[in-house]
């Protein structure tokens, strides 16, 4: 095989791996959760302008070191229950999380909902399983990868959604952490991209397509 051909194959594989990493950080646990962030005056101003904020803060939970991820926030102008119903509509997660082609409830009970996700990255498809724990009273949805099942290329995945009244709307917080088998140079910047894409998809689903730019 010629050197150019080898380089071409390496580039394609690297792009697929990078796409898979973004996917890992998109998904939507009885573990500690830091469900509060301190917002500055500048943060509040940007939220009121309709901007999506991203913080490097990774939620508590998970296993091991070298976790990736972050926290995205957005101010939505719809009712709190509409947002909540969208988040706990697990079969409807396909399309809410980019690259998710199928999401199906496998088990329910004891406050836990196990969801199987099917995702596609280029010509490849992957399945993985996530345990979800909904707290309707506090509008807090927590999750963690079911590590007892076959989750290809995933070492761990955890996070939460929080929905709360704020200012003249509803503040939505999406926090996610994850660990994969991919090398560190492929993970740089993927946490922000994945979190922002997911929050943007939620905004469009509950408010409708944007008519302008943020």
HELIX and SHEET records of a PDB file:
HELIX    1   1 UNK A    3  UNK A   24  1                                  22    
HELIX    2   2 UNK A   41  UNK A   48  1                                   8    
HELIX    3   3 UNK A   80  UNK A   87  1                                   8    
HELIX    4   4 UNK A   90  UNK A   93  5                                   4    
HELIX    5   5 UNK A  184  UNK A  186  5                                   3    
HELIX    6   6 UNK A  190  UNK A  207  1                                  18    
SHEET    1   A 8 UNK A  53  UNK A  55  0                                        
SHEET    2   A 8 UNK A  68  UNK A  76 -1                                        
SHEET    3   A 8 UNK A 169  UNK A 180 -1                                        
SHEET    4   A 8 UNK A 154  UNK A 166 -1                                        
SHEET    5   A 8 UNK A 140  UNK A 145 -1                                        
SHEET    6   A 8 UNK A 124  UNK A 135 -1                                        
SHEET    7   A 8 UNK A 112  UNK A 121 -1                                        
SHEET    8   A 8 UNK A 100  UNK A 109 -1                                        
END                                                                             
